[in-house]
C-alpha cells in the first residue's frame, strides 16, 4: 500500500522575529515534513509610484521586466532563502517561493496558498492591540478569514512590563 502524501505547510516568512518564532513553533508542534516558505515582495517601481505623492521623493525606473535589477527583489530573495535555511536546520524539507504582491500582503499569501495547496498556513503576528488594531487589521487576521483552510497563528512574545 502506498504511503499517504505528507502534510505540507505554507509558512509566511518576512524575516521578522515573529516569523522566525512561528516557523520554530510550527516545526515543533505540527511536525510537518514538507514546508513551502513564501516571502511576499513588492517591486521597487511600485513602491516608488505609491510614495510619489510625498514631497522630495524621486521615482526611479527599476525596469519592471528585470527583477534581478530590483533591490526589493534581491532583499526578498535573501529573506526567503534565510527562511528555507532555518526550516532545513529544523529537519524539514523546504521549498522557497517569492510571491509578488500587487496589493495587500495577506492577499498574496492567500493567492500562493491557492496555487501551492498546503494543508495549513503558518504565520506570525505582531499582535497589535488597542486603537492601532482598530485602524489596521492584521495580515494574520485577514489570512485566517480569507484562506479557506486551517491557519496556525503564533502570537508575539509578551513584552515584560516594568
ABEGO torsion letter per residue (X at the ends): XBBBBBBBBBBBBAGBAAAAAAAAAAAAAAGBABBBBBBBBBBAAAAAAAAAABBGBBBBBAGAABAAABAAAAAAAAAAAAAAAAAAAAGBBBBBBBBBBABBAAAAAAAAAAAAGBABBBBBBAGBBEAAAAABBBAAAAAAAAAGBBBBBBBBBBBBBX
